[in-house]
Amino acid sequence: MPRPDSLSLREARRVAIAAQGFPNGAPNSIPDATPDTDPVEARHVRRLIGRLGLVQIDSVNVLVRSHYLPLFSRLGPYEAALLDRLAYGGKRRALFEYWGHEASLIPVEQQPLFRWRMARAERGEGTYGELARFATERRPYIDSVLAEVAARGPMGASELSEAGRGAGGWWGWSDGKRALEYLFWAGLVTTAGRRGFERLYDLPERVLPAAILDTPTPEEAEAQRALLRIAARAHGVATERDLRDYHRLDLADARLRIAELVEAGELLPVTVEGWDRTAYVIPDLRIPRKAPARALLSPFDSLVWERQRTERLFGARIRLEIYTPAHKREHGYYVLPFLMDERIAARVDLKSDRKAACLLVQAAHAEPHASVDAVAPALAAELRRLAGWLGLERVTVVGTGDLAPALARALGDGQAC
């Protein structure tokens, strides 16, 4: 197959959807798993996260915690405990927590690729300057916290013998939490498990597989090139900004490494219709003939988390409105884009009313290009599937938006929860 030097916007969308592992659109789709028919097993989850490279963690639980949603979007209903076991199931765990794209679950085999970031953190370099300053100013306290974890771990920040005061910066964290998060950033402790959503810290040698810890540490440049290779495959087609954002690489590092990968023939520059900057693809890129996936996307899904890329690909200006005052929100609080037939067709603000066993649609909006009559039944079917996975009995539209009336009719549920 000849190497492409340009892609139409439609081809770019298909490539991006396929690269992200959505069924029916990927030329190498997740084997042995048919959504909603065959049971999803741990190997399918591992394979998918290996393909994505990482899954972002978020604490908001108004619907379900965000890291569970990307797997549902791609594999269909699955046992959420599968992900917990892979992330926290003893020394045979397949995933570990670290700062990838924000806090993330990452295949444990990739842990050596982040040691350069851990080393920079230990030296007080990198993104989190306030934590670095805290570690420099409070070194004896940091050392005492590490010693306490070594003696007592796994443990949460609330269990430290001297948790310290809660301060204004860093979300009001106590000194103990700051110390533990610095140690986590530096790779001197890691996540052993979670109590509710509270992170439990322990030493890496008591948590991570010995084979991983014994893996030689790659050179910084090679590790960064490896992360960019992962990002390139997970994106399908991506600009420099997209590639470096996937693992939050510094601009200077990413620019050098991308140039090296281009020179080595591991990334190919291409133009994309309507894009005002160069994009990159892998040499063995395959362009799907179609990508008819239908899925509700977490606000933190890797298909849409880089907002400028989402707007370039789908023409949808998506903004996280959780921290926006209610009266200024356009689409709602916890808004999930609805992917339908290669486009983002709608957005729904969802909430799990667990006491009433009901999935609440607090707002529903169709995108300008979408047909309400076509979107409503497809979205209704996906909402019912989501409700079933969450153990909720009904889906009820309780809010507004131009799609809300047609969606309520498609759901056929006029009963209030």
Secondary structure, DSSP 8 states (H G I E B T S, - for coil): ----SEE-HHHHHHHHHHHTT-TTT-TT--TT--TTTS---HHHHHHHHHHHS-EE-----SSS-GGGHHHHHHH-S--HHHHHHHHHSGGG-SEEEEESSSEEEEEGGGGGGGHHHHHHHHTT-SS-HHHHHHHHHTHHHHHHHHHHHHHH-SB-GGG-TT---B-SHHHH-BHHHHHHHHHHHTTSSEEEEEETTEEEEE-GGGTS-HHHHTS----HHHHHHHHHHHHHHHHSSEEHHHHHHHTT--HHHHHHHHHHHHHTTSSEEEEETT-SS-EEE-TT----S----EEE--TT-TTTSSHHHHHHHHS------TTS-GGG-SS-SSEEEEEETTEEEEEEEEEEETTTTEEEEEEEEE-TTS-HHHHHHHHHHHHHHHHHHTT--EEEEEEESTTHHHHHHHHT-----
